């Protein structure tokens, strides 16, 4: 029986944010990332979108207790899509791999009312810097769509439940790449408390 793993392409790459078993760097061919808003969340977040010409780096991890149903419940905003043959990884035994992605019919564009969270971007980029280095973090930017979306600067009061403290060089890297991408940064207002994410948010 194949061992079940899933492919994460965002915060899962940052090993400080989770305790999923046996995380390993991997690549997923035929997909790229995109920042999208859906009616399921108050903020925009990452999803994977099909792209036959793209390959993204990420992390595979073992499905806890081999229980896909429990993981599906936890990732209720996403569909589970089989991707075993599209993932390159270092494992040598028989595995079954899936990626979680938001159904296309639920995709909306981010906006000032539904922005990206800087605290989430920080976590993701920190993970890519530490796992794949600066070149890998640059590849994250290059293989992710939606950088025209506004970003809420919530570093002082992070809304992302698994936010991390970045080192000065990591913060400088994030700020530099967002500036290069001409990302619009918006400052928090009192009503942005509604942007807080549930603890189950992962990708």
Secondary structure, 3 states (H helix, E strand, C coil): CCEEEEEECCHHHCHHHCCCCCCEEEEEEEEEEEEEECCCCCCCEEEEEEEEEEEEEEEEEECHHHCHHHHHHHCCCCEEEECHHHEEECCCCCEEEEEEECCHHHCECCECCECEEHHHHHHHHHHHHHHHHHHHHHHHHHCEECCCCCEEECCCCCCCCCCCCCCHHHHHHHHHHHHHCCCCEEECCHHHHHHCCCCCCCC
